[in-house]
Amino acid sequence: MRRLGLFALIFIVLAALYWLLEGSALRRVPQEPGRLLSGFAPAETARLALTSPDNGAVVLQRSGAAWQVSEQDTDAAYAADSSAVQALLDSLAALTTASMVSRNPGRHALYEVDPARGVRVEARDRSGLVLADVVIGKNGPNIFSTYVRAAGSDTVYLVDGILQTAASRTLNQWRDKTVFKFDPALVHAYTVSGSCSLSLRKNADGWQAGAGPAVNGEAAARLMRAFANLSAAGFAHGPLEEFGLASPSRTVTAERAGGTSATLLLGKDANAFQQYAKTADADTVYIIEKHLLDSLCPTIEQLNAPVPDALPDAAPAAGPSEPQSRPPACPTP
């Protein structure tokens, strides 16, 4: 009987030790922070309404695999920057409740999550069901954090990310700024006329400057890539005459295989660093950096300029270097 009691005592001691060791290990396992928008799936979002006290209401609507952006209660819609929309959706899905800062509604104004200061973001699916509804406030103690709360809740959380900058974009800031997007390998002729002249044609031997000499193939390929992937900095609205686009100062055309072409028309300067432009097949007026537009009309000397050799790791000391002349830049209007 005493032996049985001894075995029972040993079993109880071992069980207690196991509980202490395993229980403390389990308590040390970090718990996954809760999601502020539990169950929110970016892929199910078909509509985003963003209401900012400064910029009004902007609506993002899914259109197939892309997004359209418009101002609320207007019919005019434009192609949106789909990557920026996706980034905002991913940020919403990642919001956590790990750092709660207040449950006091009287402090909403302090964190700028009140209606007068916060940016409200509402996501709906195709049926109109609300998937997410949050108010984004000011940056946290560092610029890489933001105060947020779920609409209808008094609880304010501090989350990672710079959310207000993304959510409070204007209509033009949400718009897709792609001017051209095509395969540059399809281009077989490239012409610039007006305030700057250039004519290149691709044959079996490579690129040739009109009836003149051959040009560096890699330099020509870089030029085609720059034109085929041209992006704008912003947009302008008004009659074409206002921007000098009724009578363009320069025309850039890339002829592609299959008989298609892409043509860019250049107008007045928007400022010292930017210029108005449009494509030949649409009336959207872009504002494009002038250095990008100037690079679309290099001289033959620039196209054939040798690639500079890599600098050695260490060079002997030398006297003052001779000033180097720059290649002539393409004239600007």
N, C-alpha and C positions, 0 to 999 in steps of 0.2 A: 504493500500500500504506500509506504514511504517512497519506494522507487517510482511509483506512478506519479506521486506528487512532485518528485524531483524533475521528472520528464516534463510535466505540465509547466513547472516554473521555468525550465530552460526554454520551452516553446514560447512562453509569454515574453521572456526577455529578448529572444531572437526576433519575435514579431515586432516588439517595440523598437528595437534597433533598426529593423528594415523600414518601419514607418518613418522614423526620424531621418534616416539617410535619404530615402527616396522622396519623402515629402518635401524636404528642404531643397532637393534638386529640382523638383517640379516647380517649387515657388520661385526658383532662380530663372526659369525659362521666361524670356520676355514675351509679354502679351502683345498680340497684333492690335494696334490702335484701331478704334472703331471708325467707320466711314461716315462722314457727315451726310452724304447722299447715298444711303444704303440702297443697293440694287440699281444705281444709275448706270446705264450702258450707253456710251457715246454712239455706238452704231445704230441705236434705235431712235436717236434724235433726228427729227425732220425739220424743226424750226427753233430758232433761238431769237428771243426778244431781249434786247439790251437797252436799258433806260438809264441815261446819265443826266444828272442835273445840268451839266454844262453843254452836252452835245445832243440832247433830246433822245428820241427812240430810233434805234436801228434794228432792222429785222434781217436775219440770215435764214434763207430757205434752201433746203436740200433740193437739188435738181439732178436726178440721176446720180452719177458719181461725183458731181461738182456741187458748188454752192452759189447762190445768187444773193446779193445784198441790196436792200432798198431802205428808204426812210418809211416809217410807219404811216399808213393811210395814203400812200402814193403808189402809182402804177409803174413808175420808172424803176427798173431793176437792172443791175449790172453784175458781171461775173465777179465773184469774190475770190480772195486768196484762200484756197481750200486748205493749204497747209497751216495757215494762221487759225482758221476755224477749228481744225483738228487739234491743234495745240491747246486751244481754250477748252475744248471738250475733255481732253485728257487731264487738264489741270482740275476741272470740276470733279472728275471721277476720282482723283487722287486726294481730295480734301479729307482730312481726318479730324477726329475730336480729341486728339492727344493732348492739346494744350488749351484748356478752357480758361478764359480770363475774366469773364463776368456773366452774371445772370440778372444784372440790374438794368432794366430798360432806360433808367435815367442816365446811364453812361453810354448809350448808343451814339450820341452826338460826339462824345470824346473819341470814339473809335471810328467815327464817320460811317457807321452802318445804319444810320437813320435815313428816312425817306428824303430829307433835304440835302444829304451829302453822299449817300451811298450809291453805287451802281447796281441796279437790280438785273439779274440774269435769270430768265425763265426759259426752260427747255421743254418742248412738247414732242410727242411722237406723231405719226401720220394721222392718227385718229383724233388728235387734239388733247390727249391725256397729258397732264403735267408730269414730267419726269423729274424735274429739279426746279427749285425756286430759291435763290440765295441773294443776299445783299453783300456786295464786296466793299470794304471800307478802305481806310488808309494803310500805308505801309507800317509794318511793325517797328520794333526797336532798331532793326537793320533793314536796308532796302530790299532784302531778299525774303521778307515775310510780310504777311497781310492779315488784317483782321476781317473775319467774315462771320455771318450768321445765316441760318436758314430763315427765309421769310416766314413770319408767323411764330417765330421762336424768339425769346429774349436772350438766349445764351450766345455769347460771343466767343469765338475761337481764334487763336493765332495759328496760321498755317504757313507752310513754306510756299515761296513763289511770289513773283511780282504780278499780281492778278489785275489790279485796277488799270494799269497801263494797257493791258491787252483788252479788257472788257469795255473800256471807255473810248475806243477808237471811233473816229468819225466815219461817215459813209465813204469818203475818198480813201481813208486809210485802210478800210476793209477791202477796197476794190483790188482785183488782180491787176498788177502793173506790168504784166507781160505784153510786150509790143509784138514780138515775133517768137515763134517756137517751132522750128522745123529742122530737118536733117541737113546740115551744111554740106554733106557729101553729095547732095542732089544738085547743087549749084554748078552750072557750066558756063555762066557768063555773069559779069558783074560790072555795072556802069554807074558812074556818078557824073551828074551834069549840073550846070548852074554856076554858083560861086566857086566851085572846085570841080576839076575834071579828072576822071580816071576810067579806063576801060580795060577790063581783064577778060580773057577767054581761056577756057580749059580745053586742051586737045590731048591727043594720045601721049604727048611728051611732057605734059604738065601745064602750068599756067603761063600765059603769054600776055604782054601788055599791048593790046591792039595788034598793029602790024609791026610793033617794035620787038624789043628783046624779051627773052624768057625772064620770069621773076622767081624768086625763091619759093619753092613749093610749100614749105612749112609756114612761111610768113603769109602766103595767100590763104592757107588753110586756117590760120588764126584769124584773119580778117573775115572769112566766111563764118566762122564760129561766133565771132563777136556780133555780126549782123543777124544771124539766125537765132540768137538767144538774147536779143536786145530787150531791156526792161526800162521802165520809166520811173521817175521819182514821184510823180503826181499827175494831176489832171487839171484842166481848165475848162470853163464853160462859157459859151458865148458864140457870136457869129465868127466864121472863119476869117473874115476880113480883119477882125480885131487882133488876130494873132499872126497876121501876115501869111496865112495859109491859102487864101484865095489865089494868090500869085506866089508860089513857093520860091524861096531863094536857092534851094538846092533839092535835087531829086536823086535818090539812091535806089537802084533796082537790081535784084538778084533773079536771074532767070534759072528755073529749075527743070529737071527732067520731067517729061510728061506735058510740057507746054505751059506750066504754071509759072507765076512770078510773084515776088514780094516787093512792094515799092513803098519807100518812106519819103514823105515830103517835109521839108524843113521850113519853118517860118521865122518870126522875129525872135529876138532874145527875150526870155522871160525875166532875166536879171543878168548879173555879170557872170554867172556860172551855169546858167540853165537856159534852154531854148525850147520853143514850142515846136511840135511836130505831130504828124498824123500819118496813118497808112492811106494808101490810095483808095482802098475799098471800104473805108468807114470814116465817119465824121468825129470820132472820139479824138479830142485834143489832149495830147500828152505833154508833160513837162519832163525833159530829158537832160541829163548832165551834159554840158557842152564838150567836156573832154571825151566822152563816149562818142558823140557825133563827129567830132574832129578826127577821131581815130578811124572812122569809116572811110576816110579819103586820104590815105597816106601817099606820099610821093613814091616814084619808082625807086629812088635812092634809099628811101626808108624800107621799102619792101626787100631790097637786095642788100641791106646793111648786114655786115658779118656779125654773127653772134659773138659777143665779147668772151674772151677766154676767162676761165675761173681764176680768181686771184690766188697766188700762192699763200701758204700758211704764214710765212714770214718773209719780208722783203727787206733788203738793205735800205738804210736811210738815204734819202735823196734830197736834192735841193727843191726849191719851189717848182711846182709843175706848171707846164705851159697851159694857158687857157684853151679849152677844147671848144670848137665851134659846134653848134647844134644843127641837126638837119633842118631844112626849112619846113615850117609847119604849114598845114593846109589852111588857106585863108578862110576866115569866118565872115559871115555877112555882117 
